[in-house]
Amino acid sequence: MNSNNPLSSRFKRWNRAHFSITFTVLLIVVMCSSFYFIHFVQPATENYQQGNQQLRPLTNETTSSGVNCQQMSISTIITDTQNVSFQVCQNEKINLSISLETEKESHRKTNATLIEQIKLCQQQQQKNQTDSLRKNNSNNSTTITSFDRKLFNYMSTFLRDTTYPGVENYTRYTVARLGMSHLAGIEPLKPEYGPVINNVTLLRYPLTISPCQNGNVSIKQNSVFIAVISAPGNFDKRNTIRQTWRNHLKVDYHNSSMSLAGFAFILGLTNHNETQIKIKEEATTYGDVIQIEMADFYRNLSLKVAGLFNWLYKYCHHKIDFLFKVDDDVYVNVRNLVQFVKSHNRSAQSIYGLSAVNLFPARGGKWGVTMEEWPWRDYPRYFYGPAVIFPGRTILPLLAAFQTTPLMPIDDLYYSGICIEKANVTIRCSINSTSVFTMVPPVACNVRLYVSWLTSSANQMNHSHWNTEDFYHNRTQQCIIVAGTNGNSNMTIDPNEPVNFYFE
């Protein structure tokens, strides 16, 4: 480039001027900094060093004291921390235990609620099933009743004036006639006898006597239970019996030949409160009343007999050899009863009494039955009912027959003519001159021939008692009977000679 160029020359002069200015500024900055360091920075540093030397001893003492205090504080903090941790742990355990108990109680309540709900569900289910079964049974019962009624209408047309066909046909006919149904839930005493139609085993006894005790019965002697069928209002008849032949059962000389298992008057219920109050007083005084929870009227006597047998089955039948059932207008010759019990087989499957002679149904009166009740022209053979002797082993089969055979209003025909067939019990009727029962009171010399007889009044009952006592105490005018094959000899009767009873 040309040095003589004016532009180049001008640039050089500007550059020298710019350098001078920059150098001058830098020099001024250096000088100001030196002045600041000398007058401000160095004195402050010396003052700090002097102050630091004065404070160092105090700082050492303070530091030592602080270290000791810190150590104590740390120890206290550690102890407090341990205490707090232990307390927190205990509180946690307590809270956890409470929480667990609360949870258990909650679960228990929940389980109880669930169990209760399950029970309610089961009960509702059972109720629904029961209602369904009851509805079905009702429908079935209606159908069966309708069918049975049609069967009855059909049968009754052909049965009139025919021969009695036996207990099974009697049962079918009467069940159809009455529209009876089988009683559910009651076990038959003998299932082979058929379904239960009479709830005789559920009868209750508002008044009763003590059950037969083994102490009252001797294994060496045959025992007898005497049951007197009586109406609720027959107080005088019962008292007459207590004052007459009942006393003969207490005589010592009978104890060597027969043991008395029990004695009771058998009553039903009464509709009169005053009568019931007197019966309770009577039972308390004498302790010889069994009251059956059933209505007491004549056409219900079959149920009354069934109630007696049910009581004996529950409380006595394993402890008695014989049952003597009599009415409250019957006089009992106790001496001949002892003779019968002593001489007859207690294991026999037979009952003993006086055969009824009229085996044709009456259609009116006290003992009448309608053609619908009894369409047949005759009765089966049966006993007159005022006095019958039953071996103890016949009680169960006869009760089972009562349970499964429709009742009928004539009680002696029912138990000794109809039910004995089902129970496989035979009747043994008295023959010859002696008898278990007679319908008329005997004269004094003939009391020895009978075990019992019918009386028509309290006076006749008392008269029979006097005659019996006079005869056996040999106070009667000499009794002579005709003897010998040609009837040409007489013989004086010995009152102490035992009498034999014969049956067919």
Secondary structure, 3 states (H helix, E strand, C coil): CCCCCHHHHHHHHHHHHHHHHHHHHHHHHHHHHHHHHHHHHHHHHHHHHHHHHHHHHHHHHHHHHHHHHHHHHHHHHHHHHHHHHHHHHHHHHHHHHHHHHHHHHHHHHHHHHHHHHHHHHHHHHHHHHHHHHHHHHHHHHHHHHHHHHHHHHHHHHHHCCCCCCCHHHHHHHHHHHHCCCCCCCCCCCCHHHCCCCCCHHHCCCCECCCCCCHHHCCCCCCEEEEEEECCCCCHHHHHHHHHCHHHHCCCHHHHCCCEEEEEEEEEEECCCHHHHHHHHHHHHHHCCEEEEEEECCHHHHHHHHHHHHHHHHHHCCCCCCEEEEEECCEEECHHHHHHHHHHCCCCCCEEEECECCCCCCCCCCCCCCCCCCCCCCCCCCCECCCEEEEEHHHHHHHHHHHHHCCCCCCHHHHHHHHHHHHHCCEEEEEECCCECCECCCCCHHHHHHECEEECCCHHHHHHHHHHHHHHHCCCCCCCEEEECCCCCEEEECCCCCCCCCEEC
